[in-house]
Amino acid sequence: MARYNAKESERHWQAEWDRRALFAAPDHSDKPKCYVLEMFPYPSGRIHMGHVRNYTMGDCIARFRRAQGFAVLHPMGWDAFGLPAENAARDGGVNPRDWTYANIDAMRSELKALGLAIDWSREFATCDPAYYAQQQKLFLAFYKAGLVYRSEADVNWDPVDMTVLANEQVIDGRGWRSGAVVERRKLSQWFFRITAYSEELLSALDGLERWPEKVRLMQKNWIGRSEGLRFQFTLSDGQKLDVFTTRPDTLFGASFVALSPDHPLTEQLAKTNPKLVDFIAECRKTGTAEAEIEKAEKLGFDTGLTADHPFDPDWKLPVMVANFVLMGYGTGAIFGCPAHDQRDLDFARKYGLTVTPVVVPDDADAKTFTVGKEAYTGPGKLANSRFLDGMTVEVAKAEVAKRLEAAGIGQRTVNYRLRDWLASRQRAWGCPIPMIHCAKCGVVPVPEADLPVKLPDDLNFQAHGNPLDAHPTFTRVKCPTCGGDAKRETDTLDTFVDSSWYFARFTDPKAQEPLNRKAVDYWLPVDQYIGGIEHAILHLLYSRFFTRAMHETNFVGLDEPFAGLFTQGMVTHETYTGPDGYLLPEQIEKRGDKAFLTGTDTEITVGPSEKMSKSKKNVVPPMRMIESYGADAIRWFMLSDSPPERDVDWSESGVEGCWRFVNRVYRLVDEAEGLPAPGTAITATDDVSKSLRQATHRAIAAVTDHLSGLRFNSAVAQLYTLANAISDGAKAEASARREALEALVLLCAPMMPHLAESCWQALGHSKLVAQSEWPRFDPTLVVSDSVTMAVQVNGKRRGEVTVPKTADNASVEKEALALEAVVRALEGKAPKKVIVVPQRIVNIVA
């Protein structure tokens, strides 16, 4: 039997595609366009299986759309600034630029081994001066438009390393490297005015119909639109205090008023109160992350002031400073209603404040209803609230707002959780912010003619603090306005900035301005964007803001960057634990139902499948698998084993099954005899030939539909079915067999492109598969007396079977149990139960 030589084939066809520059995209075209983009990787040095799955999916779409006649843009670049390079420089004494570009070279060669149909001529890294020069131009354009400003903000300060830490670098309140207790400090920072688009960013989500609902909901929650009431308390010293609340209905349940530690009134009171100064300092020991502040123990400080209840001036509420009140939300001051807010309840219990329920369930007695350890946040009627008693929550909200507005101390308003984007980073390995500080002229933009502001090559990462501050020449500059001595800005931009417009730069990465408007108008929006759900909020939200800002500054003509978004599942693997901790998969061997340390009798604990991670060592190097099985088998596994939005559990036995199918397709072509020349008219005069033609055209229709809907695993199932039909149709007329084999090869091509090229050549074609058109189906041959049924094992979809509509349950069960994916899932055991729902689904209980 013929055996497919994957190594030789893959090397040959990758070189041939490169030689012909088949995947180079034009800046614009008369063809309909399809822009396919996977979120670009950080150059860590090696690709992992998550990369393989992500880029295989995008590549499948790009090849499919190209075959359908689209002009396709499918580029690749590198999200290259960031902390790992700085850490390598600090710990290993290497230049972060050298470390980064060496990693890029290594990862590029590994990605190319996958056979991706990428336009490598458009490749760039965000640390390329040619890229960040254009980013600096955008920054200055946004600054001129009022979308960038400078203001004070809290940061996490490591007093030993003398540097600012990101929230994720603060572990249990200490710096991740020094172990020093982190302090919260105020520093002047650069911000993007994303809140100028709060309502637009929110309302436009409804139009993103090709985005997952889960992602749209996550963004809605992050933007956090809330309708509420802003009103004033009169304080015992005569001052007025503005608060914002979304629950004015609970005003008669108030037991305290709380200020943020950063509120101007708090700072005013601290000037004459040393104990309050100490309390503020204690609060500042918590990091700046909102989640961390929420988790921290609730702390309060009684200022000695009281606030008059707006409906009863004789009712005095203590004014506290509380560590959980955020200055960045609302007004930085709240009233606390402990009965109906868990945070307020915890605070009230700690400080002995009253807890009065004012909303009670409809079936509860208002006189006896009490709140224990958990606040009541459900629906109900107002109680213990004077003129509000008996009202619903919404009616009571409106009544309170009406009365306070009439009294001139309240106003209904809309508030957003979204805060302006703090884009400053006190780090050296990032895009320099093109601003200059002059004692006489203030903050002055760098003239565009002086861009880029380049990073020095000789930074000292061994010194404390930001190496740019310590550089002997970087900071010294003349003021472009007055010509006097001035200091260059040493903050760099958040790496999220780099990834917030790269998709637009790909449309013409050599443009002398940030964007070539003709190219960007043709290619944007990205038609299919693919990446992990972990980027659902910040990266996608910042990209949506950046596109609007680029629209406002006339660089683009649209607001939404990504027409379609797909979030793929993770790649998981069992974990293995020995006496000394986690072990790599290659360190264990299985004997029956047990696992042992390779070459020993030391039994190993097998843990559940989890996301592949270096820390748990449950990683499988893609290059080792490609070396063993070839890229196409790995690609096929990634697309076949699970719906793409779900996690896929890596299994070498599964890859072996895919390798067998690769060879099966190759043999079907290699061993076909008596085929007519390509282009010969197709005849089908007997039942076997007619049946094969029907199977061929149904497969074309189904695979086309499944790939259009990103249902890769369903497309794979159809190709298994077609391969079976070709085997069963061995006695069909030669032209029908050629048609079926050609269809199989063309339909497999987006997923297994190297195999497809070898088979296409073996079928006598001089033109490459990558240059061939997608097959079309004959509607008259698709009408079927059969039905395709999904097959599940323990609730997880494993494939499909196509059976006659008249097939009995036993026949359907037999077909389902013969599926390769089902055989793997059952691990050679008989199923407990098989439930056939006629013409719909087969459920197998393992």
TAWO-V931258 format. One record per pair of residues at least 6 apart in sequence whose C-alpha atoms are under 8 Angstrom apart, sorted by the first residue. I is the first residue (numbers start at 0). J is the second residue. Records with the same first field share a line. If there is no record, write none. Layout:
BEGIN
I->J ; J
END
This chain:
BEGIN
0->666
1->662 ; 665 ; 666 ; 669 ; 670
2->662 ; 665 ; 666
3->661 ; 662 ; 665
5->628 ; 629 ; 630 ; 754
6->626 ; 629
8->753 ; 754 ; 757
9->112 ; 114 ; 629 ; 630 ; 753 ; 754
12->753 ; 756
13->111 ; 114 ; 753
16->22
21->769 ; 770
22->71 ; 73 ; 116 ; 117 ; 118
23->72 ; 117 ; 118 ; 119 ; 120
24->70 ; 71 ; 72 ; 73 ; 118
25->70
26->506 ; 507 ; 517 ; 518 ; 521 ; 522
27->517 ; 518 ; 521 ; 522
28->70 ; 521
30->68 ; 69 ; 70
31->68 ; 69 ; 70
32->69 ; 70 ; 71 ; 72 ; 521 ; 522
33->61 ; 64 ; 69 ; 70 ; 71 ; 72 ; 522 ; 525 ; 526 ; 527
34->71 ; 72 ; 73 ; 522 ; 523 ; 524 ; 525 ; 526 ; 527
35->57 ; 60 ; 61 ; 71 ; 72 ; 73 ; 74 ; 525 ; 526 ; 527 ; 528
36->57 ; 73 ; 74 ; 75 ; 502 ; 525 ; 527 ; 528 ; 529
37->53 ; 54 ; 57 ; 528 ; 529 ; 530
38->528 ; 529 ; 530
39->75 ; 76 ; 77 ; 78
40->50 ; 76 ; 77 ; 78
41->77 ; 78 ; 79
42->77 ; 78 ; 79 ; 99 ; 102 ; 103 ; 106
43->83 ; 99 ; 102 ; 103
44->101 ; 102 ; 103 ; 105 ; 106
45->102 ; 105 ; 106 ; 109
46->106 ; 109 ; 110 ; 620 ; 621
47->618 ; 619 ; 620 ; 621
48->570 ; 611 ; 618 ; 619 ; 620 ; 621
49->569 ; 570
51->113 ; 621 ; 634 ; 637
52->570 ; 634 ; 637 ; 638
53->529 ; 530 ; 567
54->115
55->113 ; 115 ; 634 ; 637 ; 638 ; 750
56->638
57->529
58->73 ; 115 ; 116 ; 117 ; 749 ; 750
59->749 ; 750
60->706 ; 709 ; 749
61->71 ; 72 ; 73 ; 116 ; 749
62->116 ; 748 ; 749 ; 769
63->706 ; 749 ; 773
64->71
65->71
66->769 ; 770 ; 771 ; 772 ; 773
67->772 ; 773
68->772
72->118 ; 522
73->116 ; 117 ; 118
74->117 ; 118 ; 119 ; 121 ; 122 ; 505
75->117 ; 118 ; 119 ; 121 ; 122 ; 123
76->121 ; 122 ; 123 ; 124 ; 125
77->103 ; 122 ; 123 ; 124 ; 125
78->124 ; 125 ; 126 ; 494 ; 497 ; 498
79->99 ; 124 ; 125 ; 126
80->125 ; 126 ; 428 ; 429 ; 430 ; 494
81->428 ; 429 ; 494
82->428
84->95 ; 96 ; 98 ; 99 ; 428
85->95 ; 427 ; 428 ; 460
87->93 ; 95 ; 98
88->94 ; 95 ; 460
89->460 ; 461
92->460
94->456
95->428
96->126
109->622
112->625 ; 630
113->630 ; 631 ; 634
114->630 ; 752 ; 753
121->505 ; 507 ; 508
122->505 ; 508
123->130 ; 508
124->130
125->131 ; 497
126->429 ; 430
128->451 ; 453
129->451
130->508
131->430 ; 451 ; 497
132->450 ; 451 ; 452
133->451 ; 512 ; 513
134->497 ; 513
135->430 ; 431 ; 432 ; 433 ; 450 ; 451
136->447 ; 450 ; 513
137->513 ; 549
138->147 ; 432 ; 433
139->433 ; 444
140->552
141->147 ; 548 ; 549 ; 552
142->148
144->552
145->192
146->191 ; 192 ; 193 ; 548
147->189 ; 190 ; 191 ; 192
148->189 ; 190 ; 191 ; 192
149->187 ; 188 ; 189 ; 190
150->187 ; 188 ; 189 ; 190
151->185 ; 186 ; 187 ; 188
152->184 ; 185 ; 186 ; 187 ; 188
153->183 ; 184 ; 185 ; 186 ; 287
154->163 ; 164 ; 183 ; 184 ; 185 ; 186 ; 286 ; 287
155->163 ; 164 ; 165 ; 166 ; 169 ; 181 ; 182 ; 183 ; 184 ; 286 ; 287
156->162 ; 163 ; 164 ; 181 ; 182 ; 183 ; 184
157->163 ; 164 ; 173 ; 174 ; 177 ; 179 ; 180 ; 181 ; 182
158->179 ; 180 ; 181 ; 182
159->177 ; 179
160->177 ; 463 ; 464
161->463 ; 464
162->425 ; 463 ; 464 ; 465
163->424 ; 425
164->174
166->286 ; 287 ; 288
168->174 ; 175
169->175 ; 181 ; 286
172->180 ; 181 ; 284 ; 285 ; 286
173->179 ; 180 ; 181
174->180 ; 181
180->284
181->284 ; 285 ; 286
182->283 ; 284 ; 285 ; 286
183->283 ; 284 ; 285 ; 286 ; 287
184->283
188->421 ; 422 ; 423
189->421 ; 422 ; 423
190->419 ; 420 ; 421 ; 422 ; 423
191->419 ; 420 ; 421 ; 422
192->419 ; 420
193->418 ; 419 ; 420 ; 544
194->417 ; 418 ; 419
196->544
197->222 ; 415 ; 417
198->224
200->540 ; 543 ; 544
201->218 ; 219 ; 222
204->215 ; 219
207->562 ; 563
208->563
209->562 ; 563 ; 564
210->562 ; 563 ; 564 ; 565
211->564 ; 565 ; 566
214->532 ; 535 ; 536
217->535 ; 536
218->535 ; 536 ; 540
221->416 ; 417 ; 536
222->415 ; 416 ; 417
223->414 ; 415 ; 416 ; 417
224->413 ; 414 ; 415 ; 416
225->245 ; 413 ; 414 ; 415 ; 416
226->245 ; 411 ; 412 ; 413 ; 414
227->243 ; 244 ; 245 ; 246 ; 247 ; 411 ; 412 ; 413 ; 414
228->243 ; 244 ; 245 ; 246 ; 247 ; 400 ; 409 ; 410 ; 411 ; 412
229->241 ; 242 ; 243 ; 244 ; 409 ; 410 ; 411 ; 412
230->241 ; 242 ; 243 ; 403 ; 408 ; 409 ; 410
231->239 ; 240 ; 241 ; 242 ; 309 ; 408 ; 409
232->239 ; 240 ; 241 ; 242 ; 306 ; 307 ; 308 ; 309
233->239 ; 240 ; 306 ; 307 ; 309
234->240 ; 304 ; 305 ; 306 ; 307
235->304 ; 305 ; 306 ; 307
236->304
240->332
241->330 ; 332
242->329 ; 330 ; 331 ; 332 ; 333 ; 334
243->329 ; 330 ; 332 ; 333
244->329 ; 333 ; 334
246->396
247->395 ; 396 ; 399 ; 400
248->381 ; 392 ; 393 ; 395 ; 396 ; 399
249->336 ; 339 ; 357 ; 358
250->334 ; 336
251->357 ; 383 ; 384
252->336 ; 337 ; 338 ; 354 ; 355 ; 356 ; 357 ; 383 ; 384
253->316 ; 334 ; 335 ; 336 ; 337 ; 355
254->316 ; 317 ; 334 ; 335 ; 336 ; 337 ; 347 ; 352 ; 353 ; 354
255->316 ; 317 ; 318 ; 319 ; 334 ; 335 ; 336 ; 352
256->306 ; 316 ; 317 ; 318 ; 319 ; 332 ; 333 ; 334 ; 335
257->318 ; 319 ; 320 ; 321 ; 324 ; 332 ; 333 ; 334 ; 335
258->264 ; 265 ; 318 ; 319 ; 320 ; 321 ; 324 ; 331 ; 332 ; 333
259->265 ; 320 ; 321 ; 322 ; 323 ; 324 ; 325 ; 326 ; 331 ; 332
260->266 ; 279 ; 282 ; 320 ; 321 ; 322 ; 324 ; 326
261->325 ; 326 ; 331
262->326 ; 331 ; 332
265->320
268->275 ; 302
269->275 ; 276
270->276
275->300 ; 302
278->300
282->322
285->291 ; 292 ; 295
286->292
292->322 ; 323
293->323
295->323
297->321 ; 322 ; 323 ; 342 ; 345 ; 346
298->321 ; 322 ; 323 ; 346
299->319 ; 320 ; 321 ; 322 ; 346 ; 350
300->319 ; 320 ; 321
301->317 ; 318 ; 319 ; 320
302->317 ; 318 ; 319 ; 320
303->317 ; 318
304->317 ; 318
305->315 ; 316 ; 317 ; 318
306->315 ; 316 ; 317 ; 318
307->313 ; 314 ; 315 ; 316
308->314 ; 315 ; 316
309->403
324->331 ; 332 ; 333
325->331
326->332
327->418
328->415 ; 416 ; 418
329->414
335->343
336->343 ; 344 ; 354 ; 355
337->343 ; 344 ; 345 ; 346 ; 347 ; 353 ; 354 ; 355 ; 374
338->344 ; 354 ; 355 ; 356 ; 357 ; 370 ; 374 ; 375
339->356 ; 358 ; 374 ; 375 ; 376
340->374 ; 375 ; 376
341->373 ; 374
344->354 ; 372 ; 373 ; 374
347->353 ; 354
354->370
355->369 ; 383
356->368 ; 369 ; 370 ; 382 ; 383
357->381 ; 382 ; 383 ; 384
358->375 ; 378 ; 379 ; 380 ; 381 ; 382 ; 392
359->365 ; 368 ; 378 ; 379 ; 380 ; 381 ; 382
360->377 ; 378 ; 379 ; 380
361->378 ; 379 ; 380
365->382 ; 383
378->392
379->391 ; 392
380->388 ; 389 ; 390 ; 391 ; 392
381->387 ; 388 ; 389 ; 390 ; 391 ; 392 ; 395
382->388 ; 389
387->395 ; 398
400->409 ; 410 ; 411
403->409 ; 410
404->410 ; 411
422->492 ; 493 ; 496
423->490 ; 491 ; 492 ; 493
424->490 ; 491 ; 492 ; 493
425->465 ; 489 ; 490 ; 491
426->465 ; 466 ; 467 ; 490 ; 491
427->454 ; 465 ; 466 ; 467 ; 489 ; 490 ; 491
428->454 ; 491
429->491 ; 492 ; 493 ; 494
430->454 ; 491 ; 492
431->452 ; 453 ; 454 ; 488 ; 489 ; 490 ; 491 ; 492
432->452 ; 488 ; 489 ; 490 ; 491 ; 492
433->444 ; 445 ; 450 ; 452 ; 487 ; 488
434->442 ; 443 ; 444 ; 445 ; 487 ; 488
435->442 ; 443 ; 444 ; 445 ; 476 ; 478 ; 485 ; 486 ; 487 ; 488
436->442 ; 443 ; 478 ; 485 ; 486 ; 487 ; 488
437->443 ; 478 ; 483 ; 484 ; 485 ; 486
438->485
439->481
440->480 ; 481
443->478 ; 479 ; 480
445->479
446->479
455->473
458->466 ; 467 ; 470
459->466 ; 469 ; 470
460->466
462->469
465->489
467->473 ; 474 ; 489
468->474 ; 489
473->487
474->486 ; 487 ; 488 ; 489
475->484 ; 485 ; 486 ; 487
476->484 ; 485 ; 486 ; 487
477->483 ; 484 ; 485 ; 486
478->484 ; 485
495->537 ; 538 ; 541
496->541
498->538 ; 542
499->538 ; 539 ; 541 ; 542 ; 543 ; 545
500->542 ; 545 ; 546
502->525
503->514 ; 519 ; 523
504->513 ; 514
506->514 ; 515 ; 518 ; 519 ; 522
507->514 ; 515 ; 518 ; 519
508->514
513->554
514->554 ; 555
516->554 ; 555
519->555
520->555 ; 556
523->560 ; 561
524->557 ; 559 ; 560 ; 561 ; 562
525->560 ; 561 ; 562 ; 563
526->561 ; 562 ; 563
527->561 ; 562 ; 563 ; 564 ; 565
528->561 ; 562 ; 563 ; 564 ; 565
529->564 ; 565 ; 566 ; 567
530->565 ; 566 ; 567
531->566 ; 567 ; 568 ; 569
532->566 ; 567 ; 568
542->560
543->558 ; 559 ; 560
546->555 ; 557 ; 558 ; 559 ; 560
547->557 ; 558 ; 559
549->555
550->556 ; 557 ; 558
565->644
566->644
567->643 ; 644 ; 645 ; 646
568->643 ; 644 ; 645 ; 646 ; 647
569->610 ; 645 ; 646 ; 647
570->610 ; 611 ; 646 ; 647 ; 648 ; 649
571->608 ; 609 ; 610 ; 611 ; 646 ; 647 ; 648 ; 649
572->607 ; 608 ; 609 ; 610 ; 611 ; 617 ; 618 ; 648 ; 649 ; 650
573->605 ; 606 ; 607 ; 608 ; 609 ; 617
574->581 ; 582 ; 584 ; 605 ; 606 ; 607 ; 608 ; 609 ; 615 ; 616 ; 617
575->581 ; 582 ; 583 ; 584 ; 587 ; 603 ; 604 ; 605 ; 606 ; 617
576->582 ; 603 ; 604 ; 605 ; 606
577->596 ; 602 ; 603 ; 604
581->615 ; 616
582->615 ; 616 ; 617
583->616 ; 617 ; 618
584->616 ; 617 ; 618 ; 619
586->596 ; 597
587->594 ; 595 ; 596 ; 597 ; 603
588->594 ; 595 ; 596 ; 597
589->595
593->602 ; 603
594->602 ; 603 ; 604 ; 605
595->601 ; 602 ; 603
596->602 ; 603
608->648
611->617 ; 618
612->618
624->630 ; 633
625->633
628->654 ; 655 ; 658
631->661 ; 750 ; 751 ; 752 ; 753 ; 754
632->654 ; 657 ; 658 ; 661 ; 751
633->654 ; 657
634->750 ; 751
635->657 ; 715 ; 750 ; 751
636->653 ; 654 ; 657
637->647
638->711 ; 712 ; 715 ; 750
639->711 ; 712 ; 713 ; 715 ; 716
640->647 ; 653 ; 712 ; 797 ; 820
641->647 ; 712 ; 796 ; 797
642->710 ; 711 ; 712 ; 713 ; 796
643->709 ; 710 ; 711 ; 712
652->823
653->820 ; 823
656->819
661->754
664->722
665->754 ; 758
667->725 ; 726 ; 740
668->740 ; 758 ; 761 ; 762
669->758 ; 761
673->733
674->733 ; 734 ; 736 ; 737
675->733 ; 734 ; 737
676->763
677->762 ; 763 ; 764
679->734
680->734
681->734 ; 735 ; 738
682->688 ; 732 ; 734 ; 735
683->689 ; 692 ; 731 ; 732 ; 734 ; 735
685->731
687->728 ; 730 ; 731
688->728 ; 730 ; 731 ; 732 ; 735 ; 736
691->724 ; 725 ; 728 ; 731 ; 735 ; 736 ; 739
692->735 ; 738 ; 739 ; 780
693->780 ; 781
694->721 ; 724 ; 781
695->721 ; 738 ; 739 ; 742 ; 743
696->775 ; 776 ; 777 ; 778 ; 780 ; 781
697->776 ; 780 ; 781
698->717 ; 718 ; 720 ; 721
699->742 ; 746 ; 774 ; 775 ; 776
700->775 ; 776 ; 781
701->714 ; 717
702->713 ; 714 ; 715 ; 717 ; 718 ; 746
703->714
705->711 ; 713 ; 714
706->714
712->798
713->798 ; 799
716->798 ; 799 ; 800
717->799
718->743 ; 746 ; 747
720->800 ; 801
721->739 ; 743
722->743
725->736 ; 739 ; 740
728->736
729->736
741->759 ; 762
742->774
744->755 ; 758 ; 759
745->755 ; 768 ; 773 ; 774
746->773 ; 774
747->755
748->754 ; 755 ; 756 ; 768 ; 769
752->768 ; 769
755->768
756->767 ; 768 ; 769
759->767 ; 768
760->767
784->803 ; 804
785->801 ; 802 ; 803 ; 804 ; 805
786->801 ; 802 ; 803 ; 804 ; 838
787->799 ; 800 ; 801 ; 802 ; 838 ; 839
788->799 ; 800 ; 801 ; 802 ; 838 ; 839 ; 840 ; 841
789->796 ; 797 ; 798 ; 799 ; 800 ; 839 ; 840 ; 841
790->796 ; 797 ; 798 ; 799 ; 800 ; 815 ; 840 ; 841 ; 842 ; 843
791->797 ; 798 ; 840 ; 841 ; 842 ; 843
792->821 ; 824 ; 842 ; 843 ; 844 ; 845
793->842 ; 843 ; 844 ; 845
794->842 ; 843
797->820 ; 821
798->818 ; 820 ; 821
799->815
800->811 ; 814 ; 815 ; 818
802->811
804->838
808->835 ; 837
811->835
812->833 ; 835 ; 841
815->821 ; 841
816->822
825->845
828->845
829->845
830->843 ; 844 ; 845
831->843 ; 844 ; 845
832->843 ; 844 ; 845
833->841 ; 842 ; 843 ; 844
834->841 ; 842 ; 843
835->841 ; 842
END
